[in-house]
Amino acid sequence: GMEVSSAIVNAMQQWSFAVARDVNESVVQALRSRLEQLGEWLKPVRNRAGAAHLPVMYLFSGCDLFTAAGLFPKAPEYFMWAEFAAGDPRCFADNSCAKNASEVALLWLSHISSKKFAWSLTTTMKKLFKPPHGTLA
């Protein structure tokens, strides 16, 4: 894999803070509500001895670390399998690319929150996450 410098990691962190400031509170509430619903559904699994400390494999996750970490916060690792590549992290250090990534992230959040974080349309995802924005290429 690609070695990511601390400058790139810092740029990614700054980008995430900026996007978080732009997220509508109703989107945050919808996500919290969905995590509570999923938490109830997964309670039998999470209550098994040692289950909280196992790695999590999340098929068809995309970059949805929110759900995996929200439901299994003590997991030592998360394996995210997605149709779309995560792309080049250097994008976050480029203002134009990071701006495009922000716009796409906010559009996707708006789309998925309108579905109460329960599902997403593949056609919408393909439209939003096509290069250069989604794969950050």
N, C-alpha and C positions, 0 to 999 in steps of 0.2 A: 504494500500500500504506500500511499504518499505520506511523507514525513511532513507534519504540519508545525510551523514555527509558532513560538509564543506570540508573535505579533499578529498572526492570523487568528489564533485562538482569542486574543484580546479583541480583534475586530469583530469576530463572531459574537462575542459576549456583548459588546457595545451595540451591535445590530439587534440582538435579542431584547436588550433593554429598551431600545427605541421602538421596536415593534410592539412590545408589551404596553408601552405608554399609549399607543394608538388603538389598542383593542378596546372595543365598546364593552362596558360593564355587563350588558345583557348577554354578550358572548361568553364572558367569564362565568356568569350565573348558569347559563345553559350547560357549560362544560362541567361545572361542579355538580349540577343535578344529574347529569349523565354518569359521572363517576360514582355518585352515591347509588344510583340504580344498579350499575355494574358491580359495585362493591357488595350489595345485598345478594345479587345473583351468584357471585363468586365466594361468598362467605364459607360454604362447606369446603371448598378447595383451600382457601387461605387458612382455615382453622386446623387443617391436618398438621400433625407434628412435623416441624422442620420445613414445611412448604414455603413459609415466608422468606427463607434464606436460600432458595433454589434459583438458578438462572431462569429467565423468562424468555420463551420463544414466541414471538408475535407475528403470525403469518398475515400477509396482506396489510401490513401496518403502515406502509409508507414511512414517513418520518414522524409518526405519531408516538413520540416518547411520553407525551402527557398521560395517555391512558395506561401504558405499561408501568410507568413510575408512580402514577397516582394509585393504581390498584395493588402494585407490589413494590412499595417503597424500599424494602430491605433486600431486594434481590441483588446479588453481587454483579450480575451481568444481564444485559438485554440484547437479544438477537432479533433484529428488525428485518423482515423480508418484505421487499416491495417490488412492484412492477417498474418503478422509475428509479433511476440511479440518483444518488445524493448529489453528485456533481463535484465541482472543484471548489474547495473551501476558500481559495484565494479570492473568489468573488466578493467576499465580505470586506476585503481590503480595498476594493474598487468602488468608489462612490456611485457610479452609474449602475453597476451590476447590483450592488447592495440595495439601491433604491428600487430597481425592478423586482428584486427578491422580496422586498417589503410589500410592494403593491400586490404581488401574487399571493404572498402569505395572508394578507388581510382579505383578499378576495376569497381565498379558500376557506378561511375561518368564517367568513360571512355565509358561504355556501353550506358548509358542514353544520354550522349552528342553526341554520334554517331547517335542518333535518334533525335537530336536537342531538347532534353528535352520534346518531344511531347508524347512519349510512351516508354514502356519498355516490354521486353519479360518476361512473367511469368516464363518460364523454366529457363531463365538466373537468374532471381531473386531468384528462389528456390534453384538453385545451389550455388549462392553466399551467400545467407542468411540462409543456413541451419546451425544447430549447429556445431561447437561452435562459428563460426565467426559472423553470422548474428544475432543470438539471444544473442550473447555475454555470453552464458552460460558456 
